[in-house]
Amino acid sequence: MVDAAVADDGGITAPVVSVVMNGLLLGSAPAEDSRRVRLDLDIPDGLATTSNAVEVSVTRQVAGGDCTYAPQGYPAQVLPSSHVR
């Protein structure tokens, strides 16, 4: 379970939160109006090892393809309510 808070960047398209474990995409979801997202993900059999790498990323879309005004510096945080069962 990954809980994330994503700051509003003023864009039309919601930021997308993605979770990758050991190089495999587990899932992703848009951070809608509340800018908070919860991903309840299953870990496929055999993916977990004794040393695991979990990456959480936030992708924001540039409005109208204009890279000059790309969203930058907007905070995102993995919340302490995130956990593994």
URGI-V434542 format. One record per residue. RES is the residue in one letter. OMEGA is omega in whole degrees, 0 to 359 (* if undefined). BURIAL is b if it has 24 or more other ideal C-beta (glycine too) atoms within 12 Angstrom, else e. Layout:
BEGIN
res->RES omega->OMEGA burial->BURIAL
res->RES omega->OMEGA burial->BURIAL
END
This chain:
BEGIN
res->M omega->178 burial->e
res->V omega->174 burial->b
res->D omega->180 burial->b
res->A omega->174 burial->b
res->A omega->184 burial->b
res->V omega->180 burial->b
res->A omega->177 burial->e
res->D omega->179 burial->e
res->D omega->179 burial->b
res->G omega->181 burial->e
res->G omega->179 burial->b
res->I omega->182 burial->e
res->T omega->180 burial->e
res->A omega->174 burial->b
res->P omega->180 burial->b
res->V omega->177 burial->b
res->V omega->181 burial->b
res->S omega->179 burial->b
res->V omega->179 burial->b
res->V omega->176 burial->e
res->M omega->180 burial->b
res->N omega->176 burial->e
res->G omega->181 burial->e
res->L omega->178 burial->e
res->L omega->178 burial->e
res->L omega->180 burial->b
res->G omega->177 burial->b
res->S omega->180 burial->e
res->A omega->176 burial->b
res->P omega->173 burial->b
res->A omega->186 burial->b
res->E omega->188 burial->e
res->D omega->182 burial->e
res->S omega->182 burial->e
res->R omega->175 burial->b
res->R omega->182 burial->b
res->V omega->175 burial->b
res->R omega->176 burial->e
res->L omega->178 burial->b
res->D omega->191 burial->e
res->L omega->174 burial->b
res->D omega->175 burial->e
res->I omega->181 burial->e
res->P omega->177 burial->e
res->D omega->177 burial->e
res->G omega->182 burial->e
res->L omega->182 burial->e
res->A omega->178 burial->e
res->T omega->178 burial->e
res->T omega->178 burial->e
res->S omega->185 burial->e
res->N omega->176 burial->e
res->A omega->177 burial->e
res->V omega->179 burial->b
res->E omega->175 burial->e
res->V omega->181 burial->b
res->S omega->177 burial->e
res->V omega->180 burial->b
res->T omega->179 burial->b
res->R omega->182 burial->b
res->Q omega->177 burial->e
res->V omega->181 burial->e
res->A omega->175 burial->e
res->G omega->179 burial->e
res->G omega->182 burial->e
res->D omega->184 burial->e
res->C omega->179 burial->e
res->T omega->183 burial->e
res->Y omega->179 burial->e
res->A omega->179 burial->e
res->P omega->181 burial->b
res->Q omega->174 burial->e
res->G omega->177 burial->e
res->Y omega->186 burial->e
res->P omega->172 burial->e
res->A omega->184 burial->b
res->Q omega->169 burial->e
res->V omega->185 burial->b
res->L omega->181 burial->e
res->P omega->177 burial->e
res->S omega->176 burial->e
res->S omega->181 burial->e
res->H omega->176 burial->e
res->V omega->176 burial->e
res->R omega->* burial->e
END
